[in-house]
Amino acid sequence: MRINVKYRNVIFAFLMAFSISLFISFILVSINFGYNGKFLHTWLKIWSQALICAFIGAYFFPRGIQKIINKINFVGKP
């Protein structure tokens, strides 16, 4: 598969948001609602909402965080 490098950040953010929102929403729905007849419906509904929030965060937060990290003067061995 060949994709233009300019889409790298968007694809990375989407894949991170997809996997993290899937995992976290599954765990939280399991804990809060348990495994009942409506589990799959509830989980998919919550996951779709979480995916949107996670994508926005995964795309925009790293830029701001990287700016903060660049201002910190780290010392010692890495």
C-alpha positions in Angstrom: 0.0 0.0 0.0 1.4 3.4 -1.0 0.1 6.5 0.7 1.5 10.0 0.4 3.6 11.0 3.3 1.5 14.1 4.0 -1.2 11.9 5.4 1.1 10.1 7.9 0.0 12.2 10.9 -3.7 11.8 10.2 -3.4 8.0 9.7 -1.3 7.7 12.8 -3.8 9.7 14.9 -6.7 7.7 13.5 -5.1 4.3 14.2 -4.1 5.4 17.7 -7.6 6.8 18.4 -9.2 3.7 16.9 -7.3 1.2 19.0 -7.2 3.1 22.3 -10.9 4.1 22.2 -11.8 0.5 21.3 -9.9 -0.9 24.3 -10.9 1.7 26.9 -14.6 1.8 25.9 -14.7 -2.1 26.1 -13.2 -2.1 29.5 -15.3 0.7 30.9 -18.6 -0.7 29.5 -17.7 -4.1 30.9 -17.0 -2.6 34.3 -20.0 -0.3 34.4 -22.7 -2.3 32.7 -21.5 -5.9 32.7 -22.1 -8.5 30.0 -25.9 -8.5 29.4 -28.1 -8.7 26.3 -27.4 -5.0 25.4 -23.7 -5.1 25.9 -22.7 -5.0 22.2 -25.2 -2.3 21.4 -24.1 -0.2 24.4 -20.4 -0.7 23.7 -20.6 0.2 20.0 -22.6 3.3 20.7 -20.2 4.5 23.4 -17.2 3.5 21.3 -18.3 5.5 18.3 -18.6 8.6 20.5 -15.2 7.9 22.1 -13.6 7.4 18.7 -14.5 10.9 17.6 -13.1 12.4 20.9 -10.0 10.3 20.8 -9.2 11.2 17.2 -9.4 14.9 17.9 -7.2 14.4 21.0 -4.7 12.2 19.2 -4.4 14.6 16.3 -4.1 17.9 18.2 -2.6 17.1 21.6 0.8 15.8 20.5 1.6 19.1 18.9 1.0 21.1 22.1 2.7 18.6 24.3 5.8 18.5 22.0 6.1 22.3 22.4 6.0 21.9 26.2 8.5 19.1 26.1 10.9 21.1 23.9 10.9 23.9 26.6 12.0 21.6 29.4 15.7 21.3 30.0 16.3 17.6 30.7 19.6 16.6 32.4 21.3 13.3 33.0 21.5 10.1 31.1 18.5 9.2 29.0 
